[in-house]
Amino acid sequence: MTALEVLVPTCDRPTEFAVTLSGLAAQEFADFAVIVSDQSDGAPSWDTPAARAMIRMLERRGHSVTLSRNLPRRGLAQQRGHLLSLATAPYVLFLDDDVWLEPGTLERMHSAITELECGFVGNAVQGLSYLDDHRPHELAPYEEWAGRPEPEQVSRDSPAWNRWTLHNAANPTHLSDRVANRPKWTAYKVAWVGGCVLYDREMLESVGGFDFWAEIPETHCGEDVLAQLRVMAKYGGAGILPTGAVHLESPTTVPDRTLQAYEAVVP
């Protein structure tokens, strides 16, 4: 059985998707496969020379690549739930289609989740256009886990919610610089992590995964936040430094962000 499956939801982002695949093709971690779910209006994101080349490179290096279409669109949560339904590996990495991973990222994340034995570990995405924008006041909530992450009830009215500022702009880069000389990864406390999150699949499924998609309107966001709040409450979760996830900073494909899933559904 494959140790880890990378689940990539994509929609109308052929250029960014090819860059995301290039990051996966450069990973040194040997035991992973890739599952793609496309919801593009026209041709799927993989139907470009650049994406096809990266798919061939992944397959040449021994990583299976499964390409699927998931139409009509029924919302972000349903898209993630569809990907999860295709997965069979013990660990699943939800990787957005506008995130490039530095070499070594999968190895580091897999090492962390197997050692910590928690529900998820995440690499917060870095906005490198903000590299010179230092925000020490937003890094104030930073707190490391001394051992295995403990289950936490995180809600909008809890002090832990303030940790969301840790992942603004290039804050993940500046936090990574703090721990650059340590011999291995560092786990820290989070409110949630966006864009690059590795779950223990059975733990995620045990809290319902993304099955709540049928309870909310199709136009929503924050579905990953809700899933992580549920996993954290039962199993614990952590952010991992250094982060190897780089946000491509493309315009969002979800401009209407009025309805947050974590507000519409009881965590």
ChimeraX attribute file (.defattr): number of C-alpha atoms within 10 A of each C-alpha:
attribute: neighborCount
match mode: 1-to-1
recipient: residues
	/A:1	8
	/A:2	14
	/A:3	14
	/A:4	25
	/A:5	26
	/A:6	25
	/A:7	26
	/A:8	24
	/A:9	24
	/A:10	25
	/A:11	18
	/A:12	18
	/A:13	18
	/A:14	22
	/A:15	15
	/A:16	22
	/A:17	24
	/A:18	25
	/A:19	20
	/A:20	24
	/A:21	26
	/A:22	21
	/A:23	19
	/A:24	27
	/A:25	21
	/A:26	17
	/A:27	18
	/A:28	13
	/A:29	16
	/A:30	14
	/A:31	15
	/A:32	23
	/A:33	22
	/A:34	22
	/A:35	20
	/A:36	21
	/A:37	23
	/A:38	22
	/A:39	21
	/A:40	18
	/A:41	12
	/A:42	8
	/A:43	13
	/A:44	19
	/A:45	24
	/A:46	23
	/A:47	11
	/A:48	14
	/A:49	11
	/A:50	16
	/A:51	21
	/A:52	15
	/A:53	15
	/A:54	21
	/A:55	24
	/A:56	15
	/A:57	17
	/A:58	22
	/A:59	15
	/A:60	11
	/A:61	14
	/A:62	13
	/A:63	20
	/A:64	18
	/A:65	17
	/A:66	13
	/A:67	14
	/A:68	16
	/A:69	15
	/A:70	17
	/A:71	12
	/A:72	9
	/A:73	15
	/A:74	15
	/A:75	18
	/A:76	21
	/A:77	26
	/A:78	19
	/A:79	23
	/A:80	21
	/A:81	17
	/A:82	19
	/A:83	22
	/A:84	21
	/A:85	12
	/A:86	15
	/A:87	18
	/A:88	15
	/A:89	17
	/A:90	15
	/A:91	25
	/A:92	28
	/A:93	26
	/A:94	23
	/A:95	23
	/A:96	20
	/A:97	27
	/A:98	27
	/A:99	24
	/A:100	25
	/A:101	25
	/A:102	16
	/A:103	17
	/A:104	15
	/A:105	21
	/A:106	24
	/A:107	14
	/A:108	19
	/A:109	25
	/A:110	20
	/A:111	13
	/A:112	23
	/A:113	23
	/A:114	13
	/A:115	11
	/A:116	19
	/A:117	15
	/A:118	23
	/A:119	27
	/A:120	30
	/A:121	31
	/A:122	28
	/A:123	28
	/A:124	29
	/A:125	28
	/A:126	25
	/A:127	19
	/A:128	17
	/A:129	12
	/A:130	13
	/A:131	14
	/A:132	9
	/A:133	12
	/A:134	14
	/A:135	15
	/A:136	12
	/A:137	9
	/A:138	16
	/A:139	20
	/A:140	12
	/A:141	18
	/A:142	15
	/A:143	12
	/A:144	15
	/A:145	14
	/A:146	9
	/A:147	10
	/A:148	15
	/A:149	22
	/A:150	17
	/A:151	17
	/A:152	19
	/A:153	16
	/A:154	20
	/A:155	16
	/A:156	11
	/A:157	8
	/A:158	10
	/A:159	11
	/A:160	17
	/A:161	16
	/A:162	19
	/A:163	18
	/A:164	16
	/A:165	19
	/A:166	26
	/A:167	24
	/A:168	16
	/A:169	21
	/A:170	24
	/A:171	25
	/A:172	28
	/A:173	24
	/A:174	21
	/A:175	18
	/A:176	18
	/A:177	13
	/A:178	11
	/A:179	14
	/A:180	14
	/A:181	8
	/A:182	10
	/A:183	7
	/A:184	13
	/A:185	18
	/A:186	19
	/A:187	24
	/A:188	19
	/A:189	21
	/A:190	28
	/A:191	26
	/A:192	26
	/A:193	23
	/A:194	17
	/A:195	19
	/A:196	27
	/A:197	24
	/A:198	25
	/A:199	26
	/A:200	22
	/A:201	21
	/A:202	16
	/A:203	20
	/A:204	23
	/A:205	17
	/A:206	11
	/A:207	18
	/A:208	14
	/A:209	23
	/A:210	23
	/A:211	15
	/A:212	18
	/A:213	21
	/A:214	12
	/A:215	10
	/A:216	15
	/A:217	12
	/A:218	15
	/A:219	18
	/A:220	21
	/A:221	20
	/A:222	17
	/A:223	21
	/A:224	21
	/A:225	19
	/A:226	25
	/A:227	23
	/A:228	29
	/A:229	22
	/A:230	25
	/A:231	28
	/A:232	26
	/A:233	17
	/A:234	19
	/A:235	20
	/A:236	23
	/A:237	34
	/A:238	29
	/A:239	27
	/A:240	26
	/A:241	25
	/A:242	24
	/A:243	25
	/A:244	25
	/A:245	25
	/A:246	24
	/A:247	24
	/A:248	18
	/A:249	15
	/A:250	10
	/A:251	8
	/A:252	8
	/A:253	10
	/A:254	11
	/A:255	10
	/A:256	10
	/A:257	11
	/A:258	9
	/A:259	15
	/A:260	16
	/A:261	26
	/A:262	21
	/A:263	14
	/A:264	15
	/A:265	13
	/A:266	9
	/A:267	18
